[in-house]
C-alpha cells in the first residue's frame, strides 16, 4: 500500500507517521506538501499530528483551506483511505469529512499520557483487533474533547462509526468517551490517540501497530 | 532612542556601564564619543550576560577537552562524538529573569532560544529537558509562577514537536524572589554536517532569516545583568514574546537549507539580537560586515537603528552564504513562508558599519569591541556564616517515634513527590524516540537507524551547594553521572547553567569560585568535560541571593539500546541488591529540612574512587543483561528511593520487603542522602553473578530483600501499603496549584 503523509506548516508528527508504514510495515510512503494538490497516486492519506498553521484561529481551521486538502477531500469522497491522527482528526472535523468538533480538554491543560481505549473491530482500520479489545495508546493534546449533537451521536452509534472509546478514564471530557470515529463508509478515520507512537516494542508496546496493519490488509 | 539622542553621563549610567567602562569604550573607539546606537551596542555586548566579564577568569579553569569533544564552549552549543559518524549537540541556558517577570513567555522563549542554539549547528533537536526552581510551595507567588512556567515550556516545546523528556522541579524559600528556569536541548548531527557561526569570505552576502524585527525584548540582556528591586512589572516590555510555530518553520527551513553547500556560517539571534549575532560571526572569522538596516524586515515603521540593533524579537537567524548562492537559500525560506533578505556583505576591514537611509549610523571596530570587553577579577571572600551553617550535632537531633508517619510526610513533600503534574503537560513522546519516559533516573532516546541511544539528565542539589559550594557542585556532577549509569549509559560530557547572586559581592564570588573548582574536579574524575553552558548572575532580590545553583546537564551514550534500564521493580520474587554503603550522614538532607526544620551540616562525603567503582560495576552488570531495574539513591535517601522503585506514575505498583543490618542510626539508614549507592533488582538466579561482578570492581554489594506484594516494608521501621502512599506522592504538586 502506498501512504501519503501530508506536511502542513507546523505538522510535527509527519516523520513519525512516515516511519511506521515504511520502516515498521515495509510499505511505500511519500510526503505530500500542503501547497501541492497532487496526491501522487497514494492509497492512504495520513493527516499527522502537530500544530498545523500554528493552530491559529482554531485547530485545523486554516489547514482545511490548503490546496492539498481539496484533493484529500476528493480522495475521501471517492472512497480513498484517509486517517487523521490528533491534529489530523481536528483537520478532518473542520473539513467536514467527519462530523463533530474537538474542544479544549476539560482540564484546560495539555495532556500527554497513556490511556486505555476499547476497540470496535468492525472498521477497515481495526479489523486486526479482537472485538471489544482494550488496548493502551498514548495521547498528547490540548483540544481532544469530542462533541457532536445528539442526532449525530445516535447515528455514529447505530452505524458502528465509533472506532475507539476511552476505557476506564475519560481524559479530556469527550462525549460518550469518544476517542476516534470513522465516516459512514468507514474509509475515513479520525482519532486523538497516537497509534504511531506505540508500534514498536522498544517504545513499550505494539498496540497501535494493528491500525496500520488493518488498513494494509484491505489492499488485495 | 532616536539616533540624535545625546550621550550624556546620565544616559551612560542608564545603560549599566560604569565610568571606567565608558572610558575603556572611548579608548576602543580611538578616543571618540560613541553615538547612541553605538552606546546601546556596547552596553549589551559588555553586559554580564553577553561578556561573562565576572566569570571568565573562573570558567577558564573548567576542563573542556577530551577525545570525544568535537566542539567545546564558545560556539552556539557543545558537540560530542558518539561513534558511527554521529554527534550530539547540546546546551543548557538560563531564562531566569524574564521568567520571573512574565513566567509564560519568559519560559517559552527560554525553550525557543536553546532550540535555536542547537539547530543552528546543523543538529536536529531530539529532546528538551529543564531545571526549574520556585520559592516555597506556600509562597503566594509560587502557584502563579509554577503554572506559568510549565505552561510556557509546554507551549513552545509541544508546538515545535520536540519531546520534553526530563528535568527537575525544586521548591525552596531561597527562590521566593528569583525563580530559575534553565532549559536544555540535545540534537543529533552527522559529524561532517556541523555548521558554525562564521562570517567568512569577503564579498559574501549576509542574510537575515525568520520573523520580522519588532520593538520587543530591547535590553533583555541588560535586564538579566541586574538585581531585582521594586517595580519588576515595569520591566515586562524587556521580555520577548515567542512564536513556536514560526520557529518550527525556521527549524525545518534551516535544516533543508543546510543540505546544500551554499551556507558558509549561521547563527541564531538570541540575547542582543542582530548586534551579538553579527559581531560574533564577524569576530570569529576576523572579518567585518557592512549592513543596511533598510533591508531588515520590520514589524512596524519608524524603528530607529538603536531599536533594530537591540531588539530581541524571537525566531530570527543570521546566515552568510557563498556569493551568488543567496537566491537558492532565500527560495527555501520563502517556501516555508519566512522572511529572508540580504541585509549586508562581509568585508575585510574588521569594522561593523551599519547604515540607515544611506547614512552610517554605527561604525565600530569589531575586535576591540569583543576582545576589549572588560574582564574582572572580582574580590572573593568566604562568607562569615559559612562555617556556622556547617555545624550539625546529630546527638541533638531526636529520632522520630513513628517512621511510617515520617516517611509519609516526606514522600508527600513537593521536592520528593511525583512530578507528573508537570511533565504530563509536556509532549514527551513526539518523535517516537523516547524509550524511557520522564519519571525514571534519566531519559533514554533511541537514535533511529542505529543500535544506539542517548541518555540525558539534569540535576543539582543547591542546598548542598549552599552548605559547601565546592562539594555540592562536585556532587552535582557525580549525581548526574550516577543517573546516566543507572539507565545503562556511559557518561560523556556536561553542560551547565551557573545560577548565582550578585557577583559584585565578594561572598557570591567565593561561592562561584568554589563551585567552579568543585565541578572541575568532578568532571576530571568522571572524564566528562564541560562543552557548553551559561552563567546567570544577579539572581537576588533586595539582599537575598538564591542558593548557589550550578544546574548540571549530562549526556551519555548507550551502545546497545536493548541494554537500557529503568528504575522500576519488575517482577515478584526478584532480588533487591544494594550497591554502596549506608552511612550516618544527614547534613543538608531533605529529612532534616522537612522533619526538623534544619538546614545545616556538611553534604555527605563524596569518595570519587568509590563512586567510579560503583559506575563500573553497574554498567558491567547491565551489560550482562541481568539487571532488571537500577535506581540511584539521592533526595530523600534509601526509603524514598525504594518507594520510587515500587511506584510508577500510572498507578502501576509492586511492593518490596527489605531488611537492613547496618550499624547506623535509623533515621540516617532510611533518609541519609549519602552518594555512591544504587538499588538494583534481578531475578534470583542472577543474584550471585551480580554480587560477583560488583565485588570484582571493589564495589560493596548486598542482597537486602525481594520484590513483591502491595506494601513497602523496611525492617521493622516502615510498613506502608503502596495504595496509602500513592495518593500523597502523586497529588502533592497538583495541590500547590489548586
Interface residues (C-beta under 8 A of the other chain):
Chain A: X9 X10 X12 X13 X15 X16 X19 X20 X23 X49 X50 X51 X53 X54 X55 X56 X109 X110 X111 X112 X113 X114 X138 X140 X142 X194 X196 X197 X200 X202 X203 X204
Chain B: X151 X154 X158 X159 X160 X161 X243 X244 X245 X246 X248 X249 X336 X337 X420 X423 X424 X425 X426 X427 X428 X429 X430 X431 X432 X434 X435 X446 X448 X561 X650
